[in-house]
Amino acid sequence: MNQYTPPKVWTWNKPNGGAFASINRPVAGPTHEKELPVGKHPLQLYSLATPN
């Protein structure tokens, strides 16, 4: 059996998978900072472009 030692800092070497390669990124969290829009109701649901 091989003795594999993972690197201390893992980086994602993004392969070219075509048009849909970036849909499932192995990183979590926001990809950019943006102010959320303020609506006219006190409780707002933010699920832009999701089926929720």
Buried (B, 14 or more C-beta within 10 A) or exposed (E): EEEEEEEEEEEEEEEEEEEEEEEEEEEEEEEEEEEEEEEEEEEEEEEEEEEE
